[in-house]
């Protein structure tokens, strides 16, 4: 089998470059994501050309991860994207962190990347609303398979990372304005996970403090000066 490794800014770009170099279509190769690009500046993929016999064997042989939450979640998300007629690549990253009770908590992050920027934008939606709905639906479908509520995060085109950086920057700017004016500032309504980002970004600042105000979708963060 002919195989090449290609690096690029994203997994989608690396795959497209490899397909062009091999002169093959997506259904004529097997793709292995070696680096998602999350921990480094570039993504790295290995693209292998397969003939009909090899492809049948590859399909028949189940992946060791297909029975895990990671494998189940990735498979369901790929199926959902296919049914939505969205051509994208899904990369799974498993994070293990110590829990409050001393146990190990696992969070699965599924990174979705595609060459069609318009389709990626539709998946994200206004202020990430569609992305949050997709993530909730995915967790619901996975929970029915594994009989417990999983911790699966869906990110499209690194939107969540970019949104986090944007919110952290906003929090610091507004905190500085509160310090200068001595007056509280109310931020725009945010989802729960976005409010948590702001709270965490400012929790070490002893000159201000934050509180949430409002109900439901109109819940906002207020930054107060310490008097």
N, CA and C of each residue as an Amber inpcrd file, in Angstrom:
protein
   681
   0.8440000  -1.1920000   0.0000000   0.0000000   0.0000000   0.0000000
   0.8800000   1.2430000   0.0000000   0.5200000   2.2230000  -0.8130000
   1.2550000   3.4830000  -0.8510000   0.7210000   4.3940000   0.2370000
   1.6320000   4.9630000   1.0230000   1.2240000   5.8070000   2.1410000
   2.1120000   7.0320000   2.2040000   1.5140000   8.1920000   2.5060000
   2.2900000   9.4150000   2.6840000   1.8020000  10.1400000   3.9370000
   2.6990000  10.9220000   4.5090000   2.3520000  11.7550000   5.6500000
   2.4600000  13.2160000   5.2390000   1.4220000  13.9820000   5.5420000
   1.3490000  15.3840000   5.1400000   0.9680000  16.2340000   6.3540000
   1.6420000  17.3660000   6.4880000   1.2790000  18.3030000   7.5590000
   0.7260000  19.5820000   6.9470000  -0.1890000  20.2200000   7.6550000
  -0.7970000  21.4710000   7.2030000  -1.4090000  22.1640000   8.4150000
  -2.0540000  23.3030000   8.1850000  -2.6140000  24.0790000   9.2920000
  -3.7410000  23.3370000   9.9910000  -4.5590000  22.6020000   9.2180000
  -5.6700000  21.8390000   9.7780000  -5.6620000  20.4310000   9.2080000
  -6.4260000  19.5370000   9.8330000  -6.5430000  18.1710000   9.3350000
  -7.1400000  18.1690000   7.9350000  -8.1720000  18.9830000   7.7220000
  -8.8340000  19.0230000   6.4150000  -7.8610000  19.4340000   5.3170000
  -7.0510000  20.4510000   5.5740000  -6.0920000  20.9040000   4.5660000
  -5.0430000  19.8340000   4.2890000  -4.5660000  19.1680000   5.3340000
  -3.5620000  18.1170000   5.1580000  -4.1150000  16.9680000   4.3190000
  -5.3680000  16.5870000   4.5780000  -5.9870000  15.5090000   3.8050000
  -6.1370000  15.9060000   2.3450000  -6.5890000  17.1340000   2.0860000
  -6.7570000  17.5990000   0.7040000  -5.4330000  17.6060000  -0.0340000
  -4.3630000  18.0390000   0.6340000  -3.0400000  18.0450000   0.0100000
  -2.5860000  16.6290000  -0.3190000  -2.8300000  15.7060000   0.6080000
  -2.4320000  14.3130000   0.3890000  -3.2100000  13.6920000  -0.7640000
  -4.5120000  13.9380000  -0.8230000  -5.3290000  13.3920000  -1.9070000
  -4.8720000  13.9300000  -3.2600000  -4.5380000  15.2250000  -3.2950000
  -4.0630000  15.8250000  -4.5510000  -2.7350000  15.2070000  -4.9640000
  -1.8450000  14.9910000  -4.0020000  -0.5350000  14.4170000  -4.3150000
  -0.6540000  12.9650000  -4.7700000  -1.5940000  12.2350000  -4.1770000
  -1.7800000  10.8270000  -4.5450000  -2.6550000  10.6580000  -5.7850000
  -3.4160000  11.6890000  -6.1050000  -4.3400000  11.5950000  -7.2270000
  -5.4980000  10.6570000  -6.9300000  -5.9560000  10.6560000  -5.6790000
  -7.0200000   9.7460000  -5.2610000  -8.1970000  10.5250000  -4.6780000
  -9.3620000   9.8450000  -4.6200000 -10.5290000  10.4180000  -3.9710000
 -10.5880000   9.9450000  -2.5200000 -11.4970000  10.5760000  -1.7620000
 -11.6050000  10.2690000  -0.3320000 -11.9410000   8.8080000  -0.0780000
 -12.7770000   8.1950000  -0.9200000 -13.1910000   6.8100000  -0.6760000
 -12.1720000   5.7900000  -1.1490000 -11.0210000   6.2530000  -1.6670000
  -9.9760000   5.3380000  -2.1380000  -8.8100000   5.2520000  -1.1660000
  -8.9300000   5.8990000  -0.0290000  -7.8200000   5.9310000   0.9230000
  -8.3060000   5.6940000   2.3450000  -7.3550000   5.3760000   3.2240000
  -7.5900000   5.3450000   4.6610000  -6.8130000   6.5050000   5.2750000
  -7.4280000   7.2050000   6.2060000  -6.8200000   8.3920000   6.8000000
  -6.5990000   8.1710000   8.2850000  -5.3720000   8.4200000   8.7310000
  -5.0460000   8.3560000  10.1580000  -4.5600000   9.7320000  10.5980000
  -5.1920000  10.2850000  11.6010000  -4.7880000  11.5930000  12.1200000
  -3.7040000  11.3720000  13.1730000  -2.4860000  11.7830000  12.8720000
  -1.3560000  11.6060000  13.7920000  -1.2460000  12.7620000  14.7740000
  -1.5300000  13.9640000  14.3020000  -1.5430000  15.1540000  15.1510000
  -2.7350000  16.0000000  14.7380000  -3.5990000  16.3310000  15.6830000
  -4.8000000  17.1120000  15.3620000  -4.5080000  18.5940000  15.1940000
  -3.3160000  19.0200000  15.6600000  -2.9820000  20.4340000  15.5880000
  -3.3200000  21.1850000  16.8520000  -3.9670000  20.4820000  17.8020000
  -4.3760000  21.1390000  19.0440000  -3.1720000  21.4410000  19.9260000
  -2.2060000  20.5250000  19.9530000  -1.0470000  20.7030000  20.8140000
   0.1490000  21.2960000  20.0770000   0.0530000  21.4370000  18.7840000
   1.1570000  21.9890000  17.9990000   0.5980000  22.9440000  16.9560000
   1.4880000  23.5420000  16.1910000   1.0540000  24.5310000  15.2100000
   0.4360000  23.9050000  13.9730000   0.7500000  22.6330000  13.7000000
   0.2640000  21.9990000  12.4750000  -0.3470000  20.6430000  12.7540000
  -1.2890000  20.2830000  11.8790000  -1.8780000  18.9450000  11.9250000
  -1.0430000  18.0100000  11.0480000  -1.0240000  16.7410000  11.4020000
  -0.2720000  15.7410000  10.6340000  -1.1590000  14.5300000  10.3940000
  -1.2750000  14.1130000   9.1200000  -2.0890000  12.9560000   8.7890000
  -1.2880000  11.9690000   7.9530000  -1.6610000  10.6950000   8.0630000
  -1.1000000   9.6680000   7.1940000  -2.2320000   9.1750000   6.2990000
  -2.0470000   9.2720000   4.9970000  -3.0640000   8.8620000   4.0310000
  -2.5250000   7.6670000   3.2510000  -3.2850000   6.5740000   3.2850000
  -2.8460000   5.3220000   2.6680000  -3.8210000   4.9020000   1.5850000
  -3.2920000   4.6000000   0.4180000  -4.1230000   4.1250000  -0.6910000
  -4.4430000   2.6550000  -0.4730000  -5.7070000   2.2870000  -0.6440000
  -6.1170000   0.8940000  -0.4750000  -6.8160000   0.4170000  -1.7360000
  -6.6270000  -0.8800000  -2.0510000  -7.3740000  -1.4520000  -3.1620000
  -8.6790000  -2.0120000  -2.6200000  -9.5100000  -2.5780000  -3.4820000
 -10.8350000  -3.0320000  -3.0730000 -10.7790000  -4.0930000  -1.9730000
  -9.8490000  -5.0670000  -2.1050000  -9.7520000  -6.1410000  -1.1250000
  -9.3570000  -5.6010000   0.2410000  -8.3300000  -4.7280000   0.2330000
  -7.8490000  -4.1630000   1.4920000  -8.9200000  -3.3190000   2.1520000
  -9.6940000  -2.5940000   1.3200000 -10.7330000  -1.7280000   1.8760000
 -11.8230000  -2.5590000   2.5430000 -12.1740000  -3.7130000   1.9150000
 -13.1840000  -4.5750000   2.4980000 -12.7130000  -5.1230000   3.8380000
 -11.4120000  -5.5060000   3.9040000 -10.8770000  -6.0260000   5.1510000
 -10.8760000  -4.9590000   6.2270000 -10.5430000  -3.7390000   5.8300000
 -10.4970000  -2.6380000   6.7990000 -11.8710000  -2.3550000   7.3560000
 -12.9010000  -2.4300000   6.5000000 -14.2570000  -2.1860000   6.9600000
 -14.7280000  -3.3190000   7.8600000 -14.3420000  -4.5510000   7.5170000
 -14.8070000  -5.7070000   8.2790000 -14.1650000  -5.7840000   9.6570000
 -12.9170000  -5.2840000   9.7770000 -12.2120000  -5.3720000  11.0490000
 -12.5590000  -4.1760000  11.9170000 -13.2780000  -4.3640000  13.0160000
 -13.6800000  -3.2380000  13.8550000 -12.4960000  -2.6160000  14.5780000
 -12.5480000  -1.3060000  14.7510000 -11.5050000  -0.5990000  15.4820000
 -11.6220000  -0.9360000  16.9580000 -10.4790000  -1.0360000  17.6770000
 -10.5520000  -1.3260000  19.1140000 -11.3090000  -0.2630000  19.8850000
 -11.4090000   0.9530000  19.3060000 -12.0390000   2.0550000  20.0450000
 -13.5380000   2.1650000  19.7970000 -14.0890000   1.3190000  18.9010000
 -15.4910000   1.4910000  18.5290000 -16.4450000   1.2190000  19.6830000
 -16.0130000   0.4220000  20.6810000 -16.8860000   0.1270000  21.7980000
 -16.7450000   1.1030000  22.9510000 -15.8090000   2.0260000  22.8760000
 -15.6100000   3.0000000  23.9330000 -16.5040000   4.2040000  23.6920000
 -16.6260000   5.0470000  24.7350000 -17.4030000   6.2800000  24.5820000
 -16.8270000   7.1200000  23.4480000 -15.4910000   7.1760000  23.3810000
 -14.8380000   7.9500000  22.3270000 -15.2310000   7.4430000  20.9500000
 -15.1250000   6.1220000  20.7530000 -15.4530000   5.5440000  19.4600000
 -16.9190000   5.6810000  19.1110000 -17.7900000   5.4700000  20.1040000
 -19.2290000   5.5850000  19.8710000 -19.5990000   7.0170000  19.5010000
 -19.0600000   7.9830000  20.2640000 -19.3710000   9.3980000  20.0080000
 -18.8740000   9.8310000  18.6360000 -17.6640000   9.4240000  18.2850000
 -17.1210000   9.8010000  16.9850000 -17.9460000   9.1990000  15.8570000
 -18.3340000   7.9320000  16.0130000 -19.1300000   7.2790000  14.9830000
 -20.4890000   7.9300000  14.7960000 -21.1490000   8.2740000  15.9070000
 -22.4670000   8.9180000  15.8180000 -22.3560000  10.2880000  15.1820000
 -21.3350000  11.0660000  15.5810000 -21.1740000  12.4020000  15.0110000
 -20.8780000  12.3320000  13.5100000 -20.0350000  11.4050000  13.1050000
 -19.7410000  11.2510000  11.6760000 -21.0020000  10.8860000  10.9030000
 -21.8430000  10.0390000  11.4970000 -23.1060000   9.6600000  10.8530000
 -24.0430000  10.8610000  10.7500000 -24.1170000  11.6750000  11.8070000
 -24.9610000  12.8680000  11.7800000 -24.5110000  13.8370000  10.6960000
 -23.2080000  14.0510000  10.5980000 -22.6780000  14.9710000   9.5880000
 -22.9650000  14.4600000   8.1830000 -22.8450000  13.1430000   8.0010000
 -23.1300000  12.5550000   6.6830000 -24.5970000  12.7410000   6.3200000
 -25.4850000  12.5440000   7.2890000 -26.9180000  12.7250000   7.0350000
 -27.2620000  14.1830000   6.7560000 -26.4550000  15.0980000   7.2980000
 -26.6410000  16.5290000   7.0470000 -25.9670000  16.9720000   5.7530000
 -25.3320000  16.0020000   5.0660000 -24.6140000  16.2690000   3.8140000
 -23.4950000  17.2860000   4.0270000 -22.8150000  17.1530000   5.1620000
 -21.6690000  18.0050000   5.4660000 -20.4150000  17.1470000   5.4180000
 -19.4940000  17.5150000   4.5350000 -18.2500000  16.7650000   4.3730000
 -17.2040000  17.3390000   5.3270000 -16.8620000  16.5590000   6.3440000
 -15.9290000  17.0350000   7.3580000 -15.1750000  15.8520000   7.9520000
 -14.0870000  16.1640000   8.6510000 -13.2830000  15.1540000   9.3200000
 -13.4180000  15.3480000  10.8250000 -13.5760000  14.2370000  11.5380000
 -13.7470000  14.2870000  12.9850000 -12.5320000  13.6530000  13.6410000
 -11.8880000  14.4120000  14.5220000 -10.7400000  13.9200000  15.2790000
 -11.1060000  13.8860000  16.7560000 -10.8770000  12.7480000  17.3960000
 -11.2310000  12.5910000  18.8120000 -10.0080000  12.7520000  19.6980000
 -10.1580000  13.5250000  20.7680000  -9.0960000  13.7070000  21.7590000
  -9.6810000  13.3900000  23.1340000  -9.0570000  12.4630000  23.8520000
  -9.5280000  12.0590000  25.1790000  -8.6860000  12.7460000  26.2490000
  -9.3430000  13.4840000  27.1210000  -8.6520000  14.1700000  28.2160000
  -9.0350000  13.5230000  29.5410000  -8.0470000  13.2280000  30.3750000
  -8.2820000  12.6610000  31.7030000  -7.7840000  13.6360000  32.7570000
  -8.6860000  14.0420000  33.6660000  -8.3120000  14.9740000  34.7350000
  -8.8150000  14.4270000  36.0620000  -8.1030000  14.7240000  37.1680000
  -8.5520000  14.2560000  38.4940000  -9.8920000  14.8770000  38.8640000
 -10.8250000  14.0700000  39.3530000 -12.1260000  14.5630000  39.7750000
 -12.1030000  15.0400000  41.2170000 -13.2150000  15.5950000  41.6780000
 -13.2990000  16.1260000  43.0350000 -13.2140000  15.0250000  44.0900000
 -13.6330000  13.8050000  43.7410000 -13.6280000  12.7080000  44.7020000
 -12.3750000  11.8380000  44.5770000 -11.3770000  12.3330000  43.8590000
 -10.1360000  11.5870000  43.7090000 -10.1270000  10.6240000  42.5430000
 -11.2850000  10.4800000  41.8570000 -11.3340000   9.5910000  40.6990000
 -10.8740000  10.3540000  39.4590000 -10.8140000   9.6570000  38.3490000
 -10.3770000  10.2620000  37.0950000 -11.5870000  10.5380000  36.2130000
 -11.7670000  11.7980000  35.8300000 -12.8640000  12.1730000  34.9480000
 -12.3530000  12.2530000  33.5140000 -13.1280000  11.6820000  32.6060000
 -12.7480000  11.6720000  31.1970000 -13.6710000  12.5770000  30.3860000
 -13.0770000  13.4140000  29.5720000 -13.8240000  14.2600000  28.6640000
 -13.3530000  13.9930000  27.2450000 -14.2920000  13.7280000  26.3670000
 -13.9680000  13.4840000  24.9600000 -14.2570000  14.7660000  24.1720000
 -13.2550000  15.2530000  23.4750000 -13.4460000  16.4100000  22.5960000
 -13.3640000  15.9420000  21.1510000 -14.4110000  16.2250000  20.3870000
 -14.4460000  15.8660000  18.9710000 -14.2440000  17.1290000  18.1440000
 -13.1190000  17.1930000  17.4480000 -12.7990000  18.3420000  16.6150000
 -13.3060000  18.0870000  15.1930000 -14.1480000  18.9780000  14.7040000
 -14.7190000  18.8540000  13.3620000 -14.0610000  19.8920000  12.4560000
 -13.5050000  19.4310000  11.3460000 -12.8580000  20.3300000  10.3950000
 -13.3090000  19.9850000   8.9860000 -13.5060000  21.0120000   8.1790000
 -13.9070000  20.8040000   6.7910000 -13.4490000  21.9500000   5.9230000
 -13.3700000  21.6840000   4.6370000 -12.9060000  22.7100000   3.7020000
 -13.9920000  23.7410000   3.3960000 -15.2680000  23.3740000   3.5890000
 -16.3850000  24.2710000   3.2880000 -16.6370000  25.1830000   4.4940000
 -16.1360000  26.4140000   4.4170000 -16.2590000  27.3390000   5.5400000
 -17.7170000  27.6970000   5.8310000 -18.5460000  27.7600000   4.7820000
 -19.9620000  28.0910000   4.9820000 -20.6520000  26.9980000   5.7930000
 -20.3570000  25.7410000   5.4640000 -20.9510000  24.6190000   6.2000000
 -20.4820000  24.6130000   7.6500000 -19.2020000  24.9240000   7.8690000
 -18.6810000  24.9780000   9.2350000 -19.3640000  26.1000000  10.0190000
 -19.6010000  27.2250000   9.3490000 -20.2920000  28.3320000   9.9940000
 -21.7160000  27.9770000  10.3680000 -22.3980000  27.2170000   9.5160000
 -23.7590000  26.7780000   9.8150000 -23.7880000  25.8320000  11.0150000
 -22.7590000  24.9950000  11.1420000 -22.6800000  24.0820000  12.2810000
 -22.4960000  24.8420000  13.5910000 -21.7720000  25.9480000  13.5220000
 -21.5260000  26.7480000  14.7270000 -22.7730000  27.5530000  15.0900000
 -23.3530000  28.2330000  14.0930000 -24.5480000  29.0330000  14.3320000
 -24.2490000  30.3470000  15.0250000 -25.2920000  31.1190000  15.2620000
 -25.1360000  32.4290000  15.9100000 -24.6910000  32.2500000  17.3570000
 -23.5340000  32.8070000  17.6750000 -22.9500000  32.7160000  19.0110000
 -22.8260000  31.2740000  19.4950000 -22.6420000  30.3520000  18.5580000
 -22.4330000  28.9540000  18.9200000 -23.6840000  28.2040000  19.3100000
 -24.8700000  28.7700000  19.0060000 -26.1230000  28.1380000  19.4340000
 -26.3240000  26.7740000  18.7650000 -26.0740000  26.6820000  17.4490000
 -26.2350000  25.4060000  16.7460000 -25.2340000  24.3820000  17.2530000
 -24.0220000  24.8320000  17.5240000 -22.9870000  23.9350000  18.0420000
 -23.3820000  23.3670000  19.3920000 -23.9510000  24.1890000  20.2640000
 -24.3900000  23.7000000  21.5800000 -25.5270000  22.6900000  21.4270000
 -26.4420000  22.9480000  20.4790000 -27.5460000  22.0120000  20.2580000
 -27.0310000  20.6840000  19.7190000 -26.0690000  20.7530000  18.8060000
 -25.4740000  19.5400000  18.2450000 -24.7750000  18.7460000  19.3390000
 -24.0590000  19.4290000  20.2170000 -23.3540000  18.7550000  21.3050000
 -24.3400000  18.0800000  22.2540000 -25.4450000  18.7660000  22.5890000
 -26.4500000  18.1770000  23.4760000 -27.0720000  16.9360000  22.8390000
 -27.4200000  17.0330000  21.5500000 -28.0110000  15.8950000  20.8470000
 -27.0480000  14.7230000  20.8270000 -25.7800000  14.9920000  20.5740000
 -24.7830000  13.9250000  20.5290000 -24.6560000  13.2480000  21.8930000
 -24.5780000  14.0300000  22.9600000 -24.4810000  13.4430000  24.2980000
 -25.7090000  12.6070000  24.6230000 -26.8830000  13.0700000  24.1730000
 -28.1160000  12.3210000  24.4050000 -28.0780000  10.9720000  23.6890000
 -27.6430000  10.9760000  22.4270000 -27.5840000   9.7370000  21.6520000
 -26.5400000   8.7760000  22.2230000 -25.4020000   9.3100000  22.6450000
 -24.3580000   8.4610000  23.2260000 -24.8300000   7.8800000  24.5530000
 -25.5270000   8.6790000  25.3520000 -25.9950000   8.2110000  26.6630000
 -26.9270000   7.0100000  26.5300000 -27.6900000   6.9580000  25.4580000
 -28.5930000   5.8230000  25.2490000 -27.8190000   4.5440000  24.9440000
 -26.6110000   4.7090000  24.4170000 -25.7840000   3.5400000  24.0880000
 -24.9900000   3.0480000  25.2980000 -24.5100000   3.9930000  26.1150000
 -23.6150000   3.6160000  27.2150000 -24.3100000   3.6380000  28.5720000
 -25.6060000   4.0370000  28.5990000 -26.4110000   4.0310000  29.8220000
 -25.8720000   4.9700000  30.9060000 -25.2330000   6.0440000  30.4950000
 -24.8330000   7.0970000  31.4260000 -24.5920000   8.3620000  30.6000000
 -24.6110000   9.5180000  31.2860000 -24.4130000  10.7720000  30.5650000
 -22.9200000  10.9950000  30.3490000 -22.4700000  11.0280000  29.1060000
 -21.0470000  11.1830000  28.8270000 -20.6280000  12.6540000  28.8980000
 -19.3430000  12.8790000  28.8770000 -18.8060000  14.2390000  28.8130000
 -18.1530000  14.4110000  27.4420000 -18.9870000  14.7100000  26.4370000
 -18.4940000  14.8500000  25.0620000 -18.6330000  16.3100000  24.6430000
 -17.5220000  16.8850000  24.2250000 -17.4950000  18.2690000  23.7540000
 -17.2830000  18.2560000  22.2450000 -18.0560000  19.0590000  21.5320000
 -17.8980000  19.1720000  20.0820000 -17.3510000  20.5580000  19.7540000
 -16.2720000  20.5940000  18.9920000 -15.6790000  21.8630000  18.5660000
 -15.5750000  21.8620000  17.0490000 -15.9590000  22.9540000  16.4370000
 -15.9280000  23.0780000  14.9730000 -14.9370000  24.1720000  14.5920000
 -13.9020000  23.7710000  13.8370000 -12.9270000  24.7540000  13.3780000
 -12.2810000  25.5380000  14.4970000 -12.0550000  24.8720000  15.6660000
 -11.4600000  25.5170000  16.8410000 -12.2680000  26.7210000  17.3120000
 -13.5960000  26.7060000  17.0690000 -14.4450000  27.8220000  17.4880000
 -14.3880000  28.0310000  18.9990000 -14.4640000  26.9420000  19.7570000
 -14.5060000  27.0770000  21.2140000 -13.2210000  27.6980000  21.7480000
 -12.0850000  27.3000000  21.1730000 -10.8120000  27.8760000  21.6110000
 -10.7610000  29.3680000  21.2940000 -11.1930000  29.7310000  20.0680000
 -11.1880000  31.1440000  19.6760000 -12.1760000  31.9430000  20.5200000
 -13.3370000  31.3520000  20.8240000 -14.3390000  32.0220000  21.6460000
 -13.8100000  32.2170000  23.0590000 -13.1150000  31.2170000  23.6030000
 -12.5610000  31.3360000  24.9390000 -11.5460000  32.4720000  25.0050000
 -10.6610000  32.5400000  24.0200000  -9.6650000  33.6150000  23.9950000
 -10.3350000  34.9780000  23.8850000 -11.4050000  35.0520000  23.0870000
 -12.1350000  36.3090000  22.9290000 -12.7950000  36.7290000  24.2410000
 -13.4250000  35.7770000  24.9330000 -14.0990000  36.0830000  26.1940000
 -13.1050000  36.4780000  27.2770000 -11.9640000  35.8040000  27.3120000
 -10.9450000  36.1500000  28.3050000 -10.4230000  37.5620000  28.0760000
 -10.2280000  37.9090000  26.7990000  -9.7900000  39.2670000  26.4780000
 -10.8400000  40.2960000  26.8640000 -12.1190000  39.9870000  26.5700000
 -13.2150000  40.8820000  26.9380000 -13.2730000  41.0620000  28.4540000
 -13.1360000  39.9710000  29.1980000 -13.2010000  40.0260000  30.6580000
 -12.1160000  40.9380000  31.2130000 -10.9010000  40.8180000  30.7060000
  -9.7990000  41.6470000  31.2070000 -10.0080000  43.1210000  30.8690000
 -10.5180000  43.3920000  29.6610000 -10.7560000  44.7870000  29.2700000
 -11.8400000  45.4260000  30.1340000 -12.9240000  44.6810000  30.3690000
 -14.0120000  45.2260000  31.1680000 -13.5910000  45.3850000  32.6320000
 -12.7640000  44.4690000  33.1200000 -12.2720000  44.5860000  34.4910000
 -11.4230000  45.8440000  34.6400000 -10.6250000  46.1350000  33.6590000
  -9.8090000  47.3520000  33.6960000 -10.6980000  48.5870000  33.6850000
 -11.7700000  48.5660000  32.9090000 -12.6870000  49.7050000  32.8730000
 -13.3790000  49.8890000  34.2280000 -13.7400000  48.7730000  34.8690000
 -14.3610000  48.8500000  36.1950000 -13.3900000  49.4710000  37.1950000
 -12.1240000  49.0840000  37.1280000 -11.1230000  49.6420000  38.0370000
 -10.9680000  51.1500000  37.8180000 -11.0060000  51.5670000  36.5440000
 -10.8070000  52.9700000  36.2310000 -11.9950000  53.8380000  36.6400000
 -13.2110000  53.3230000  36.4250000 -14.4100000  54.1210000  36.6920000
 -14.9680000  53.9140000  38.0910000 -14.6370000  52.7640000  38.6880000
 -15.1990000  52.4510000  39.9950000 -16.6550000  52.0490000  39.9330000
 -17.1610000  51.7590000  38.7450000 -18.5680000  51.3950000  38.5660000
 -18.6880000  49.9790000  38.0060000 -19.7250000  49.2580000  38.4010000
 -19.9250000  47.8920000  37.8700000 -20.3050000  47.9230000  36.4000000
 -19.9820000  46.8530000  35.7010000 -20.3230000  46.7030000  34.2830000
 -21.0350000  45.3710000  34.0890000 -22.1550000  45.4230000  33.3660000
 -22.9020000  44.2030000  33.0470000 -22.5650000  43.7750000  31.6170000
 -22.1740000  42.5090000  31.4530000 -21.8430000  41.9770000  30.1360000
 -23.1020000  41.4650000  29.4420000 -22.9560000  41.1080000  28.1780000
 -24.0830000  40.5920000  27.4030000 -24.4880000  39.2120000  27.9100000
 -25.7160000  38.7580000  27.6190000 -26.1350000  37.4100000  28.0320000
 -25.2110000  36.3430000  27.4400000 -24.9120000  35.3320000  28.2290000
 -24.0000000  34.2700000  27.7930000 -24.5180000  32.9190000  28.2320000
 -24.0690000  31.8890000  27.5160000 -24.3570000  30.5160000  27.9280000
 -23.5640000  30.2000000  29.1900000 -23.9550000  29.1520000  29.8910000
 -23.3330000  28.8130000  31.1720000 -21.8230000  28.5910000  31.0350000
 -21.3990000  27.8480000  30.0030000 -19.9720000  27.5590000  29.8750000
 -19.1830000  28.8230000  29.5500000 -19.8120000  29.8070000  28.8760000
 -19.1330000  31.0590000  28.5780000 -19.0050000  31.9230000  29.8370000
 -20.0430000  31.9210000  30.6610000 -19.9570000  32.6560000  31.9190000
 -18.8630000  32.0770000  32.8050000 -18.7180000  30.7690000  32.7770000
 -17.6720000  30.1200000  33.5800000 -16.2890000  30.5810000  33.1240000
 -16.0970000  30.7420000  31.8240000 -14.8100000  31.2130000  31.2970000
 -14.4820000  32.5890000  31.8530000 -15.4860000  33.4840000  31.8790000
 -15.2690000  34.8410000  32.3890000 -14.9630000  34.8070000  33.8810000
 -15.7430000  34.0360000  34.6500000 -15.5010000  33.9310000  36.0950000
 -14.0610000  33.4570000  36.3660000 -13.6400000  32.4180000  35.6370000
 -12.3030000  31.8660000  35.8570000 -11.2130000  32.8380000  35.4400000
 -11.4610000  33.5940000  34.3790000 -10.4540000  34.5390000  33.8930000
 -10.1740000  35.6470000  34.9060000 -11.1700000  35.9610000  35.7520000
 -11.0310000  37.0940000  36.6710000 -10.9410000  36.6940000  38.1470000
 -10.9570000  35.4060000  38.4330000 -11.0440000  34.9810000  39.8340000
  -9.8000000  35.3370000  40.6380000  -8.6390000  35.5110000  39.9910000
  -7.4170000  35.8590000  40.7110000  -7.2580000  37.3650000  40.8950000
  -8.1170000  38.1420000  40.2710000  -8.0460000  39.6020000  40.3580000
  -8.7160000  40.0580000  41.6560000  -7.9390000  40.5770000  42.5820000
  -8.4610000  40.9630000  43.9010000  -9.0850000  42.3460000  43.9060000
  -9.0130000  43.0770000  42.7720000  -9.5750000  44.4290000  42.7230000
 -11.0290000  44.4400000  42.2670000 -11.5030000  43.3070000  41.7560000
 -12.8900000  43.2110000  41.2740000 -13.4560000  41.8510000  41.6670000
 -14.7780000  41.6850000  41.5240000 -15.3920000  40.3700000  41.6910000
 -16.5660000  40.2610000  40.7280000 -16.9600000  39.0390000  40.4120000
 -18.0040000  38.8050000  39.4110000 -19.1850000  38.0600000  40.0100000
 -20.3710000  38.3690000  39.5160000 -21.5870000  37.6640000  39.9000000
 -22.4690000  37.4990000  38.6740000 -23.2780000  36.4410000  38.6660000
 -24.2350000  36.2290000  37.5860000 -25.5860000  36.7950000  37.9880000
 -26.2890000  37.3670000  37.0080000 -27.5820000  37.9880000  37.2720000
 -28.5490000  37.6280000  36.1580000 -29.8460000  37.4950000  36.5100000
 -30.8460000  37.1890000  35.4980000 -31.2510000  35.7350000  35.5020000
 -32.1180000  35.3820000  34.5550000 -32.6440000  34.0240000  34.4690000
 -32.5040000  33.4670000  33.0630000 -32.3080000  32.1600000  32.9760000
 -32.3080000  31.4530000  31.6890000 -31.3270000  32.0180000  30.6870000
 -31.8210000  32.2290000  29.4530000 -30.9590000  32.6940000  28.3660000
 -30.5200000  34.1450000  28.5490000 -31.1820000  34.8790000  29.4500000
 -30.8360000  36.2770000  29.6920000 -29.8700000  36.4440000  30.8610000
 -29.3220000  35.3440000  31.3540000 -28.3970000  35.4190000  32.4880000
 -27.0930000  36.0880000  32.0400000 -26.6420000  37.0700000  32.8360000
 -25.4630000  37.8640000  32.4790000 -24.4780000  37.8900000  33.6480000
 -23.2520000  38.2810000  33.3300000 -22.2340000  38.4790000  34.3530000
 -22.1030000  39.9670000  34.6360000 -22.0080000  40.2940000  35.9220000
 -21.7580000  41.6750000  36.3370000 -20.4000000  41.7160000  37.0250000
 -19.5490000  42.6590000  36.5970000 -18.2260000  42.8330000  37.2120000
 -18.2960000  44.0370000  38.1460000 -17.9760000  43.7980000  39.4170000
 -18.0680000  44.8450000  40.4350000 -16.6640000  45.2330000  40.9210000
 -16.4680000  46.4950000  41.2780000 -15.1960000  46.8760000  41.9150000
 -15.2130000  46.4980000  43.3850000 -14.0580000  46.1480000  43.9310000
 -13.9390000  45.8880000  45.3660000 -13.7100000  47.2140000  46.0600000
 -14.5950000  47.5730000  46.9580000 -14.5150000  48.8830000  47.6270000
 -13.8750000  48.7480000  49.0100000
